[in-house]
């Protein structure tokens, strides 16, 4: 019974601290919006410069990278203070780790920041 109590979901944790819902939504808008907008407008127009719509979409990863720092801070505080159950802290740490990996992928493909 004690093991089951360790992995009970905690309603306070999932989605609230660090702006995980907003960060995930912005990443999804970026992943779908940038290729879709370039496809609809035409990639050949990049010859004349970067489109304002593309610049707006390239701002989103910078904002989500800053929000990931909040995730990291909340994850460290959760483990330090033992605020949540072990399962909730592990779940939040996995979310934080995937956010950090996503930042690494964006940096590898030069999509993080304005490198044009």
C-alpha positions in Angstrom: 0.0 0.0 0.0 2.9 2.4 0.7 4.3 2.0 -2.8 0.9 2.9 -4.3 0.9 6.1 -2.2 4.2 7.1 -3.7 2.8 7.2 -7.2 -0.5 8.8 -6.7 -1.0 11.8 -9.0 -0.9 15.2 -7.4 -3.4 17.7 -8.8 -1.4 20.6 -7.6 1.6 19.6 -9.6 0.5 18.7 -13.1 0.5 21.6 -15.4 0.7 24.5 -12.8 4.3 25.3 -11.7 6.7 26.8 -14.2 4.0 27.3 -16.9 4.2 23.9 -18.4 0.9 24.2 -20.2 1.7 27.5 -21.7 5.2 26.4 -22.7 4.0 23.2 -24.3 1.3 25.1 -26.2 3.8 27.6 -27.5 6.1 24.9 -28.6 3.3 23.2 -30.4 2.3 26.4 -32.2 5.9 26.9 -33.2 6.3 23.3 -34.5 3.1 23.5 -36.6 3.0 27.2 -37.4 6.4 27.8 -38.8 6.5 25.1 -41.4 2.8 25.6 -42.3 3.3 29.4 -42.8 6.4 28.9 -44.9 4.6 26.3 -47.0 1.5 28.5 -47.5 3.5 31.7 -48.3 6.2 29.9 -50.3 9.7 29.2 -49.2 11.0 30.9 -52.3 10.1 34.2 -50.8 12.9 33.8 -48.3 15.2 34.9 -51.1 14.0 38.4 -50.4 14.5 38.3 -46.7 12.9 36.7 -43.6 9.2 37.2 -43.5 7.7 39.0 -40.5 5.5 35.9 -39.8 8.6 33.7 -39.6 10.2 36.2 -37.2 7.1 36.1 -35.0 7.3 32.3 -35.0 11.0 32.3 -34.2 10.3 34.4 -31.1 8.3 31.5 -29.6 11.3 29.2 -28.9 13.1 32.0 -27.1 10.1 32.5 -24.8 9.7 28.8 -24.2 13.5 28.5 -23.4 13.0 31.2 -20.7 10.0 29.3 -19.4 12.1 26.1 -19.2 14.4 27.9 -16.7 11.3 28.2 -14.5 10.6 24.5 -14.9 14.1 23.7 -13.9 13.9 26.0 -10.8 10.6 24.4 -9.7 12.0 20.9 -10.2 15.0 21.6 -8.1 12.7 23.1 -5.4 10.4 20.2 -5.5 13.2 17.7 -4.9 14.9 19.9 -2.3 11.7 20.6 -0.2 10.0 17.2 -0.8 6.8 19.1 -1.6 5.1 16.4 -3.7 5.0 12.6 -3.8 7.9 10.7 -5.4 5.8 10.0 -8.5 4.8 13.6 -9.0 8.4 14.8 -8.6 9.6 12.2 -11.0 6.9 13.1 -13.5 7.8 16.8 -13.3 11.5 16.0 -13.7 10.8 14.0 -16.9 8.8 17.0 -18.2 11.7 19.3 -17.4 14.2 16.9 -19.0 12.2 16.7 -22.2 12.0 20.5 -22.3 15.8 20.8 -21.9 16.3 18.2 -24.7 13.9 20.2 -26.9 16.0 23.3 -26.4 19.0 21.3 -27.4 17.3 20.2 -30.6 16.3 23.7 -31.4 19.8 25.0 -30.8 21.2 22.2 -33.0 18.9 23.2 -35.9 19.7 27.0 -35.3 16.0 27.6 -34.5 16.8 29.1 -31.1 17.3 32.8 -31.4 17.7 34.9 -34.5 20.4 33.3 -36.6 19.4 34.5 -40.1 
